[in-house]
Amino acid sequence: MSDTKRRKDKKTAPDFSLPDVNHNPITLSKVLAAGKTAMVIFLRHLG
Amino acid sequence: MVCAEHVAQLCQYRKELKQLNVAVLLISFGPEEHAKDWLEGICPSFQLLLDPERTAYHTYNLKHSWLSSWNLKTLMYYARALFGGREWRGIIGDSAQLGGDFIIDRDRNLLLEYCSKEATDRPQIAELLRILRDQKA
């Protein structure tokens, strides 16, 4: 059912820059540049 | 499971995620006034980013579908949850938007791309942790 793709090949994740709830801009590439792995979870709605 | 439960389950592993040097970035298109309260109630340790225009949603090819979001499986899920005593928080925002989970390494390579096919479709927490632990090893 799920579109699970644990990737074996290399595909670059699109970069993004969005504000957090405290209005601080967060850029994916900057998070990664700090040596972190990112887990990005897109929510449906805030229910 | 639905978003809130998925994030709440993942939140139970927040200490390990920190040890693994993982930044958990939640992204919502929901209204800002609800976002802080939602995060406080589910997992204040994570970061919640706001994407009201759904720019990132589109970039990551996430589906928008009423049929997929409100199919029989989803309705049954909510019915069971409500009869089981789950509090109904209401729906804030566009309930036809589907979510997804992505794990990205420090070189910006996608280690996992998981686009939900319906509202309750999320990867298993164990699978997410497996990928992150493998990445660290």
Backbone of each chain as ProteinMPNN parsed JSONL, in Angstrom:
{"seq_chain_A": "MSDTKRRKDKKTAPDFSLPDVNHNPITLSKVLAAGKTAMVIFLRHLG", "coords_chain_A": {"N_chain_A": [[0.829, -1.212, 0.0], [1.918, 1.19, 0.749], [4.05, 3.776, -0.483], [6.875, 3.139, -0.198], [10.178, 3.959, -0.347], [13.14, 3.014, 0.111], [16.034, 4.25, -0.607], [18.447, 3.049, -2.849], [19.941, 4.04, -4.842], [21.474, 7.221, -5.644], [19.859, 10.156, -4.918], [19.282, 13.525, -4.956], [17.941, 15.451, -2.376], [15.406, 17.9, -2.6], [16.123, 21.28, -1.787], [14.911, 23.459, 0.807], [13.529, 26.37, 2.348], [12.016, 27.469, 5.166], [9.904, 29.176, 7.536], [10.006, 28.585, 11.088], [7.715, 27.879, 13.837], [8.32, 29.955, 15.471], [9.078, 31.929, 13.853], [11.654, 31.766, 12.934], [13.898, 31.4, 10.274], [14.376, 28.324, 8.657], [16.582, 26.384, 6.941], [16.971, 23.633, 4.914], [19.455, 22.758, 3.777], [21.27, 24.091, 5.387], [20.838, 22.97, 7.859], [21.747, 20.398, 7.338], [24.362, 20.971, 6.715], [25.377, 21.44, 9.158], [26.063, 19.023, 9.978], [24.087, 17.235, 10.535], [21.659, 14.597, 10.186], [18.626, 14.689, 8.449], [15.246, 14.273, 9.28], [12.406, 14.593, 7.633], [9.127, 15.385, 7.976], [6.133, 15.569, 6.502], [3.125, 16.915, 7.37], [-0.415, 16.193, 7.431], [-2.89, 17.601, 8.275], [-3.558, 19.832, 11.014], [-4.932, 18.24, 12.998]], "CA_chain_A": [[0.0, 0.0, 0.0], [2.715, 2.393, 0.908], [5.05, 4.064, -1.487], [8.121, 3.177, 0.542], [11.346, 3.877, -1.212], [14.431, 3.135, 0.762], [16.771, 4.426, -1.843], [19.776, 2.459, -3.007], [20.645, 4.961, -5.72], [21.606, 8.557, -5.063], [18.962, 11.193, -5.42], [19.43, 14.691, -4.092], [16.686, 15.984, -1.84], [15.238, 19.339, -2.876], [16.341, 22.172, -0.638], [13.809, 24.367, 1.1], [13.72, 27.29, 3.461], [10.693, 27.799, 5.695], [9.964, 29.661, 8.917], [9.413, 27.722, 12.105], [6.585, 28.522, 14.513], [8.81, 31.172, 16.125], [9.475, 32.815, 12.753], [13.068, 31.607, 12.566], [14.023, 30.687, 8.999], [15.098, 27.05, 8.713], [16.936, 25.927, 5.598], [17.408, 22.235, 4.98], [20.886, 22.602, 3.49], [22.039, 24.589, 6.534], [20.715, 21.937, 8.897], [22.628, 19.299, 6.943], [25.748, 21.471, 6.774], [25.788, 21.358, 10.563], [26.445, 17.632, 10.23], [22.929, 16.446, 10.962], [20.761, 13.909, 9.271], [17.297, 15.301, 8.618], [14.016, 13.527, 9.04], [11.403, 15.598, 7.27], [7.795, 14.769, 8.024], [5.068, 16.459, 6.041], [1.865, 16.606, 8.049], [-1.632, 16.414, 6.644], [-3.55, 18.772, 8.857], [-3.263, 19.907, 12.446], [-6.067, 17.71, 13.763]], "C_chain_A": [[0.863, 1.261, 0.0], [3.753, 2.542, -0.186], [6.398, 4.217, -0.798], [9.277, 3.042, -0.415], [12.58, 4.12, -0.365], [15.436, 3.131, -0.364], [18.136, 3.758, -1.795], [20.619, 3.383, -3.891], [20.7, 6.343, -5.058], [20.647, 9.522, -5.733], [19.039, 12.36, -4.441], [18.066, 15.207, -3.652], [16.578, 17.465, -2.2], [15.463, 20.171, -1.611], [15.085, 23.002, -0.409], [14.193, 25.27, 2.26], [12.343, 27.754, 3.908], [10.84, 28.345, 7.105], [9.427, 28.611, 9.883], [8.317, 28.496, 12.843], [6.999, 29.785, 15.278], [9.388, 32.169, 15.121], [10.964, 32.778, 12.433], [13.151, 30.866, 11.234], [14.874, 29.433, 9.155], [15.325, 26.581, 7.275], [17.519, 24.527, 5.693], [18.92, 22.12, 4.797], [21.759, 23.104, 4.644], [21.995, 23.599, 7.69], [21.697, 20.804, 8.604], [24.096, 19.716, 7.029], [26.284, 21.446, 8.196], [26.097, 19.909, 10.949], [25.298, 16.74, 10.645], [22.318, 15.668, 9.808], [19.388, 14.52, 9.512], [16.206, 14.259, 8.384], [12.925, 14.569, 8.829], [10.047, 14.906, 7.188], [6.762, 15.815, 7.622], [3.751, 16.005, 6.685], [0.701, 16.818, 7.097], [-2.327, 17.68, 7.148], [-3.327, 18.733, 10.363], [-4.453, 19.434, 13.274], [-5.599, 16.785, 14.856]], "O_chain_A": [[0.559, 2.252, -0.665], [4.26, 1.563, -0.734], [6.992, 5.295, -0.813], [9.334, 2.1, -1.206], [13.006, 5.255, -0.15], [15.656, 2.102, -1.003], [18.878, 3.89, -0.822], [21.833, 3.498, -3.719], [20.049, 6.586, -4.042], [20.635, 9.674, -6.955], [18.876, 12.18, -3.234], [17.158, 15.374, -4.465], [17.562, 18.199, -2.109], [15.041, 19.797, -0.517], [14.295, 23.218, -1.328], [15.082, 24.949, 3.049], [11.595, 28.353, 3.135], [11.8, 28.012, 7.799], [8.52, 27.848, 9.552], [8.03, 29.644, 12.502], [6.153, 30.582, 15.682], [10.085, 33.115, 15.486], [11.476, 33.657, 11.74], [12.538, 29.81, 11.079], [15.966, 29.483, 9.721], [14.382, 26.407, 6.504], [18.447, 24.277, 6.462], [19.59, 21.453, 5.586], [22.861, 22.598, 4.854], [22.979, 23.412, 8.405], [22.385, 20.314, 9.499], [24.961, 18.91, 7.372], [27.495, 21.433, 8.413], [26.36, 19.614, 12.115], [25.516, 15.604, 11.064], [22.443, 16.029, 8.638], [19.032, 14.832, 10.648], [16.245, 13.482, 7.43], [12.576, 15.323, 9.738], [9.86, 13.961, 6.421], [6.553, 16.809, 8.317], [3.337, 14.853, 6.548], [0.813, 17.525, 6.096], [-2.323, 18.709, 6.472], [-2.948, 17.699, 10.912], [-4.927, 20.155, 14.153], [-6.417, 16.246, 15.602]]}, "seq_chain_B": "MVCAEHVAQLCQYRKELKQLNVAVLLISFGPEEHAKDWLEGICPSFQLLLDPERTAYHTYNLKHSWLSSWNLKTLMYYARALFGGREWRGIIGDSAQLGGDFIIDRDRNLLLEYCSKEATDRPQIAELLRILRDQKA", "coords_chain_B": {"N_chain_B": [[-1.581, 5.005, 10.674], [-2.494, 8.246, 11.927], [-1.227, 11.63, 11.455], [-0.656, 12.951, 13.976], [-0.427, 10.875, 15.807], [1.62, 9.424, 14.664], [3.773, 11.218, 14.87], [3.817, 11.512, 17.636], [4.51, 8.929, 18.429], [7.07, 8.751, 17.316], [8.265, 10.683, 18.816], [8.749, 9.485, 21.221], [11.219, 8.457, 20.928], [12.994, 10.494, 21.037], [15.325, 11.055, 22.501], [17.167, 9.17, 21.584], [17.19, 9.919, 18.913], [18.403, 12.369, 19.107], [20.916, 11.588, 19.979], [21.704, 10.275, 17.7], [22.141, 12.374, 16.126], [20.077, 13.577, 14.646], [17.969, 15.8, 13.012], [14.685, 16.525, 13.431], [12.316, 17.62, 11.321], [9.256, 18.904, 11.167], [6.673, 19.593, 8.913], [4.097, 21.793, 8.17], [1.075, 22.944, 6.631], [-0.793, 24.179, 7.962], [-2.666, 26.639, 9.913], [-0.823, 29.227, 11.518], [-1.557, 30.032, 14.091], [-2.546, 27.769, 15.299], [-0.495, 26.041, 15.178], [1.637, 26.192, 17.087], [0.395, 25.376, 19.467], [-0.373, 22.818, 18.733], [2.118, 21.578, 18.368], [3.161, 21.804, 20.965], [1.455, 20.119, 22.29], [1.993, 17.651, 21.194], [4.773, 17.067, 20.575], [7.115, 18.876, 21.796], [9.84, 18.858, 21.447], [10.536, 18.627, 18.819], [10.976, 20.412, 15.688], [8.732, 22.598, 14.148], [7.831, 23.541, 11.02], [6.467, 26.057, 8.902], [4.46, 26.011, 6.069], [2.55, 27.517, 4.368], [1.859, 27.993, 1.701], [2.366, 25.634, 0.588], [4.651, 25.023, -0.823], [6.946, 23.405, -0.421], [5.653, 20.97, -0.128], [4.726, 20.544, -2.722], [7.128, 20.452, -4.081], [8.194, 18.125, -3.097], [6.523, 16.338, -4.183], [4.049, 15.481, -3.049], [0.848, 14.018, -2.672], [-2.453, 15.322, -3.38], [-5.584, 14.558, -2.572], [-8.961, 13.938, -2.352], [-10.296, 11.5, -2.458], [-8.343, 9.616, -1.754], [-7.726, 10.508, 0.761], [-10.036, 10.306, 2.275], [-10.982, 7.648, 2.301], [-12.515, 4.391, 2.765], [-10.935, 3.004, 4.601], [-9.716, 5.043, 6.069], [-11.952, 6.286, 7.214], [-12.89, 4.203, 8.815], [-10.754, 3.967, 10.509], [-10.837, 6.404, 11.952], [-13.341, 6.12, 13.116], [-12.972, 3.88, 14.78], [-11.017, 4.919, 16.46], [-12.35, 7.045, 17.707], [-14.459, 5.735, 18.986], [-12.913, 4.311, 20.659], [-12.15, 6.13, 22.496], [-10.548, 8.232, 21.784], [-9.716, 11.644, 21.707], [-11.487, 14.006, 19.799], [-9.999, 16.22, 17.784], [-10.744, 17.805, 15.791], [-10.608, 19.099, 12.42], [-8.169, 20.938, 11.063], [-7.484, 22.825, 8.511], [-6.686, 21.717, 5.166], [-7.99, 18.71, 4.532], [-7.575, 16.977, 2.476], [-5.006, 16.95, 1.707], [-2.15, 14.975, 1.435], [0.476, 13.414, 3.345], [3.977, 12.771, 4.065], [7.139, 11.072, 4.55], [10.577, 11.669, 4.878], [13.979, 10.861, 4.774], [17.098, 12.307, 5.031], [20.461, 12.483, 4.237], [23.614, 13.969, 5.371], [24.828, 14.82, 3.092], [22.829, 15.565, 1.517], [21.52, 13.522, 0.279], [18.75, 11.494, -0.512], [17.683, 9.146, 1.693], [15.447, 7.831, 2.354], [12.351, 7.965, 0.815], [9.061, 8.538, 1.229], [5.974, 8.663, 0.267], [2.823, 9.226, 1.368], [0.028, 7.182, 0.605], [-2.522, 7.2, 1.367], [-4.618, 8.59, 3.975], [-3.97, 7.394, 6.469], [-1.603, 6.229, 6.052], [1.606, 5.673, 6.879], [5.155, 5.366, 7.335], [6.591, 2.629, 9.203], [7.697, 3.215, 12.507], [9.832, 1.739, 13.425], [11.165, 1.086, 11.059], [12.03, 3.577, 10.2], [13.806, 4.189, 12.281], [15.653, 2.148, 11.926], [16.883, 2.82, 9.508], [18.089, 5.216, 10.235], [19.814, 4.376, 12.266], [21.462, 2.655, 10.821], [22.645, 4.502, 9.168], [24.201, 5.922, 10.917], [26.001, 4.02, 11.757]], "CA_chain_B": [[-1.888, 5.944, 11.752], [-2.564, 9.622, 11.444], [-0.008, 12.424, 11.697], [-0.379, 13.247, 15.379], [0.036, 9.641, 16.454], [2.924, 9.107, 14.064], [4.774, 12.107, 15.479], [3.887, 11.185, 19.066], [5.295, 7.686, 18.552], [8.468, 9.079, 17.039], [8.732, 11.524, 19.925], [9.218, 8.603, 22.295], [12.621, 8.126, 20.634], [13.678, 11.771, 20.839], [16.69, 11.024, 23.055], [18.002, 8.427, 20.631], [17.322, 10.745, 17.708], [19.407, 13.396, 19.41], [22.216, 10.903, 19.98], [22.026, 9.96, 16.31], [22.347, 13.667, 15.46], [18.998, 13.722, 13.675], [17.057, 16.941, 13.152], [13.342, 16.19, 12.965], [11.644, 18.821, 10.835], [7.863, 18.691, 10.8], [6.215, 20.673, 8.035], [2.635, 21.895, 8.125], [0.503, 24.091, 5.92], [-1.88, 24.642, 8.833], [-2.545, 28.02, 10.384], [0.215, 29.46, 12.52], [-2.113, 30.168, 15.444], [-2.766, 26.435, 15.859], [0.713, 25.228, 15.047], [2.392, 26.142, 18.343], [-0.354, 24.542, 20.414], [-0.304, 21.434, 18.253], [3.462, 21.078, 18.666], [3.268, 21.677, 22.426], [0.671, 18.969, 22.728], [2.443, 16.39, 20.593], [6.214, 16.843, 20.799], [7.807, 20.176, 21.754], [11.265, 18.688, 21.122], [10.737, 18.707, 17.377], [10.75, 21.72, 15.074], [7.583, 22.627, 13.23], [7.992, 24.596, 10.016], [5.189, 26.439, 8.304], [4.503, 26.077, 4.607], [1.151, 27.783, 4.012], [1.677, 27.917, 0.242], [2.663, 24.234, 0.241], [5.751, 24.997, -1.797], [7.755, 22.199, -0.199], [4.779, 19.816, -0.42], [4.729, 20.333, -4.17], [8.489, 20.087, -4.485], [8.42, 16.725, -2.71], [5.552, 15.519, -4.931], [3.033, 14.872, -2.187], [-0.454, 14.004, -3.34], [-3.634, 15.986, -2.827], [-6.68, 13.746, -3.096], [-10.071, 13.683, -1.42], [-10.606, 10.068, -2.467], [-7.32, 8.895, -0.994], [-7.714, 10.978, 2.145], [-11.252, 9.922, 2.997], [-11.469, 6.346, 1.843], [-13.15, 3.585, 3.819], [-9.934, 2.671, 5.62], [-9.555, 6.217, 6.924], [-13.177, 6.471, 8.002], [-12.9, 3.149, 9.831], [-9.711, 4.306, 11.481], [-11.337, 7.46, 12.834], [-14.462, 5.58, 13.882], [-12.405, 3.038, 15.843], [-10.303, 5.787, 17.405], [-13.321, 7.809, 18.497], [-15.14, 4.802, 19.893], [-11.913, 3.884, 21.634], [-11.937, 7.198, 23.473], [-9.643, 9.286, 21.316], [-10.317, 12.978, 21.656], [-11.594, 14.571, 18.456], [-9.397, 17.562, 17.771], [-11.246, 18.538, 14.644], [-9.73, 19.155, 11.263], [-7.761, 22.314, 10.83], [-6.765, 22.853, 7.247], [-7.17, 20.947, 4.021], [-7.817, 17.293, 4.883], [-7.27, 16.187, 1.28], [-3.562, 16.944, 1.488], [-1.467, 13.822, 2.001], [1.796, 13.719, 3.891], [5.079, 11.917, 3.654], [8.319, 11.039, 5.411], [11.822, 11.652, 4.102], [15.224, 10.895, 5.542], [18.084, 12.939, 4.15], [21.761, 12.483, 4.902], [24.271, 15.276, 5.426], [25.185, 15.206, 1.717], [21.507, 15.846, 0.925], [20.993, 12.358, -0.436], [17.535, 10.916, 0.061], [17.832, 7.76, 2.128], [14.088, 7.285, 2.321], [11.255, 8.847, 0.41], [7.829, 7.805, 1.519], [4.82, 9.518, 0.02], [1.627, 8.514, 1.828], [-0.971, 6.952, -0.435], [-3.82, 7.563, 1.947], [-4.464, 9.403, 5.182], [-3.379, 6.694, 7.608], [-0.41, 5.541, 5.56], [2.894, 6.228, 7.323], [6.132, 4.284, 7.532], [6.747, 2.135, 10.574], [8.753, 3.902, 13.268], [10.991, 0.825, 13.474], [11.885, 1.201, 9.794], [12.718, 4.874, 10.231], [14.943, 4.084, 13.202], [16.63, 1.247, 11.309], [17.637, 3.592, 8.51], [18.913, 6.2, 10.94], [20.893, 3.663, 12.959], [22.386, 2.194, 9.766], [23.349, 5.679, 8.681], [25.172, 6.304, 11.939], [26.979, 2.931, 11.927]], "C_chain_B": [[-1.891, 7.365, 11.208], [-1.36, 10.41, 11.967], [0.339, 12.557, 13.173], [0.153, 12.011, 16.091], [1.408, 9.233, 15.938], [4.019, 9.941, 14.737], [4.927, 11.792, 16.969], [4.691, 9.906, 19.296], [6.78, 7.963, 18.343], [9.079, 9.869, 18.195], [9.25, 10.684, 21.09], [10.693, 8.261, 22.131], [13.473, 9.391, 20.508], [15.104, 11.765, 21.386], [17.628, 10.279, 22.11], [18.22, 9.238, 19.356], [18.375, 11.829, 17.913], [20.806, 12.78, 19.395], [22.67, 10.564, 18.563], [22.252, 11.22, 15.477], [21.323, 13.893, 14.331], [18.173, 14.968, 14.007], [15.701, 16.525, 12.587], [12.636, 17.487, 12.598], [10.233, 18.448, 10.408], [7.441, 19.862, 9.927], [4.702, 20.636, 7.958], [2.22, 23.09, 7.282], [-0.592, 24.737, 6.768], [-1.639, 26.034, 9.362], [-1.585, 28.155, 11.562], [-0.349, 29.472, 13.935], [-2.377, 28.823, 16.108], [-1.476, 25.625, 15.959], [1.474, 25.097, 16.365], [1.702, 25.225, 19.349], [-0.271, 23.072, 20.031], [1.041, 20.831, 18.635], [3.638, 20.861, 20.166], [2.574, 20.415, 22.911], [1.198, 17.632, 22.241], [3.914, 16.111, 20.883], [6.985, 18.159, 20.693], [9.282, 20.064, 21.385], [11.545, 18.845, 19.633], [10.493, 20.136, 16.884], [9.576, 21.623, 14.102], [7.736, 23.829, 12.305], [6.655, 24.842, 9.322], [5.34, 26.652, 6.798], [3.086, 26.342, 4.08], [0.869, 27.7, 2.512], [1.929, 26.507, -0.289], [3.732, 24.111, -0.845], [6.579, 23.716, -1.663], [6.931, 20.94, -0.473], [4.818, 19.491, -1.915], [6.099, 19.859, -4.643], [8.766, 18.614, -4.194], [7.335, 15.79, -3.269], [4.525, 14.804, -4.06], [1.652, 15.063, -2.792], [-1.495, 14.839, -2.606], [-4.829, 15.262, -3.416], [-7.75, 13.525, -2.032], [-10.35, 12.189, -1.325], [-9.609, 9.276, -1.626], [-7.353, 9.27, 0.483], [-8.911, 10.478, 2.934], [-11.831, 8.633, 2.431], [-12.027, 5.56, 3.035], [-12.177, 3.273, 4.954], [-9.757, 3.827, 6.603], [-10.779, 6.416, 7.807], [-13.262, 5.437, 9.12], [-11.882, 3.461, 10.937], [-10.225, 5.339, 12.478], [-12.488, 6.946, 13.7], [-13.951, 4.741, 15.057], [-11.741, 3.903, 16.912], [-11.278, 6.537, 18.303], [-14.079, 6.903, 19.47], [-14.185, 4.289, 20.967], [-11.532, 4.97, 22.619], [-10.997, 8.291, 23.027], [-10.392, 10.614, 21.246], [-10.359, 13.464, 20.21], [-11.084, 15.997, 18.483], [-9.931, 18.408, 16.624], [-10.24, 18.506, 13.515], [-9.42, 20.611, 10.976], [-6.916, 22.322, 9.561], [-7.401, 21.934, 6.23], [-6.938, 19.454, 4.252], [-7.573, 16.418, 3.658], [-5.765, 16.129, 0.992], [-2.946, 15.718, 2.156], [-0.05, 14.197, 2.421], [2.875, 12.798, 3.338], [6.243, 12.046, 4.616], [9.571, 10.911, 4.537], [13.001, 11.678, 5.07], [16.334, 11.309, 4.591], [19.432, 12.989, 4.868], [22.451, 13.838, 4.738], [24.751, 15.758, 4.05], [23.943, 15.484, 0.876], [21.014, 14.714, 0.027], [19.738, 11.859, 0.274], [17.803, 9.462, 0.425], [16.478, 7.063, 2.143], [13.151, 8.347, 1.762], [9.968, 8.03, 0.47], [6.666, 8.781, 1.376], [3.562, 8.736, 0.399], [0.627, 8.374, 0.693], [-2.381, 7.205, 0.062], [-3.565, 8.126, 3.344], [-3.748, 8.695, 6.329], [-2.072, 5.997, 7.248], [0.859, 6.292, 5.967], [3.885, 5.082, 7.455], [6.167, 3.847, 8.993], [7.895, 2.891, 11.252], [10.019, 3.038, 13.29], [11.824, 0.927, 12.198], [12.659, 2.524, 9.729], [13.97, 4.791, 11.111], [16.044, 3.194, 12.622], [17.511, 2.006, 10.312], [18.59, 4.574, 9.199], [20.082, 5.538, 11.67], [21.938, 3.149, 11.957], [23.261, 3.336, 9.275], [24.473, 6.077, 9.638], [26.316, 5.289, 12.019], [28.129, 3.038, 10.927]], "O_chain_B": [[-1.341, 7.632, 10.139], [-0.588, 9.929, 12.797], [1.474, 12.31, 13.579], [1.084, 12.104, 16.891], [2.251, 8.754, 16.697], [5.062, 9.415, 15.123], [6.039, 11.804, 17.498], [5.463, 9.816, 20.251], [7.63, 7.478, 19.09], [10.264, 9.731, 18.502], [10.1, 11.138, 21.856], [11.344, 7.826, 23.082], [14.558, 9.351, 19.929], [15.993, 12.392, 20.81], [18.754, 10.717, 21.87], [19.315, 9.237, 18.792], [19.136, 12.157, 17.003], [21.753, 13.368, 18.871], [23.864, 10.565, 18.263], [22.518, 11.145, 14.278], [21.662, 14.334, 13.232], [17.739, 15.156, 15.144], [15.587, 16.21, 11.403], [12.39, 18.34, 13.45], [10.039, 17.759, 9.406], [7.822, 21.003, 10.188], [4.101, 19.59, 7.715], [2.913, 24.106, 7.225], [-1.231, 25.704, 6.354], [-0.527, 26.554, 9.269], [-1.545, 27.319, 12.464], [0.29, 28.987, 14.869], [-2.429, 28.735, 17.335], [-1.381, 24.66, 16.718], [1.91, 24.001, 16.718], [2.346, 24.401, 19.999], [-0.118, 22.198, 20.884], [1.106, 19.718, 19.158], [4.2, 19.851, 20.589], [3.046, 19.737, 23.823], [0.881, 16.591, 22.817], [4.26, 15.039, 21.379], [7.456, 18.515, 19.613], [9.911, 21.066, 21.046], [12.667, 19.161, 19.237], [9.883, 20.952, 17.574], [9.464, 20.667, 13.335], [7.766, 24.977, 12.749], [5.831, 23.938, 9.182], [6.223, 27.371, 6.333], [2.496, 25.485, 3.422], [-0.245, 27.369, 2.107], [1.727, 26.232, -1.471], [3.699, 23.2, -1.672], [6.871, 23.038, -2.648], [7.456, 19.955, -0.993], [4.926, 18.332, -2.316], [6.207, 18.978, -5.496], [9.478, 17.944, -4.941], [7.241, 14.623, -2.888], [4.18, 13.651, -4.315], [1.33, 16.114, -3.345], [-1.429, 15.035, -1.392], [-5.069, 15.337, -4.621], [-7.476, 12.995, -0.955], [-10.611, 11.67, -0.239], [-9.991, 8.376, -0.878], [-7.047, 8.45, 1.348], [-8.807, 10.252, 4.14], [-13.02, 8.549, 2.124], [-12.0, 6.033, 4.171], [-12.556, 3.277, 6.126], [-9.661, 3.619, 7.812], [-10.656, 6.682, 9.003], [-13.66, 5.758, 10.24], [-12.13, 3.242, 12.123], [-10.072, 5.178, 13.689], [-12.593, 7.297, 14.875], [-14.432, 4.872, 16.182], [-11.882, 3.652, 18.109], [-11.062, 6.652, 19.509], [-14.308, 7.263, 20.625], [-14.61, 3.885, 22.049], [-10.683, 4.756, 23.484], [-10.676, 9.189, 23.806], [-11.534, 10.689, 20.792], [-9.373, 13.343, 19.483], [-11.667, 16.869, 19.126], [-9.603, 19.589, 16.507], [-9.152, 17.947, 13.649], [-10.312, 21.407, 10.682], [-5.77, 21.873, 9.56], [-8.513, 21.441, 6.417], [-5.802, 18.987, 4.174], [-7.38, 15.211, 3.805], [-5.312, 15.359, 0.145], [-3.205, 15.46, 3.332], [0.537, 15.158, 1.923], [2.711, 12.149, 2.305], [6.327, 12.997, 5.393], [9.6, 10.138, 3.58], [13.007, 12.423, 6.05], [16.494, 10.751, 3.505], [19.52, 13.489, 5.99], [21.944, 14.733, 4.061], [25.042, 16.94, 3.861], [24.027, 15.618, -0.344], [20.196, 14.926, -0.868], [19.68, 11.811, 1.502], [18.113, 8.645, -0.443], [16.39, 5.849, 1.964], [13.17, 9.496, 2.202], [9.833, 6.982, -0.162], [6.416, 9.61, 2.251], [3.276, 7.695, -0.194], [0.401, 9.307, -0.077], [-3.31, 7.399, -0.722], [-2.433, 8.134, 3.826], [-3.002, 9.326, 7.078], [-1.51, 5.26, 8.058], [1.145, 7.383, 5.474], [3.481, 3.938, 7.666], [5.816, 4.608, 9.894], [8.926, 3.163, 10.638], [11.134, 3.55, 13.186], [13.052, 0.862, 12.251], [13.796, 2.571, 9.26], [15.044, 5.259, 10.734], [17.23, 3.465, 12.811], [18.73, 1.841, 10.291], [19.741, 4.734, 8.793], [21.193, 6.067, 11.692], [23.14, 3.205, 12.215], [24.449, 3.164, 9.003], [25.547, 6.51, 9.219], [27.456, 5.65, 12.313], [29.034, 2.203, 10.934]]}, "name": "protein", "num_of_chains": 2, "seq": "MSDTKRRKDKKTAPDFSLPDVNHNPITLSKVLAAGKTAMVIFLRHLGMVCAEHVAQLCQYRKELKQLNVAVLLISFGPEEHAKDWLEGICPSFQLLLDPERTAYHTYNLKHSWLSSWNLKTLMYYARALFGGREWRGIIGDSAQLGGDFIIDRDRNLLLEYCSKEATDRPQIAELLRILRDQKA"}
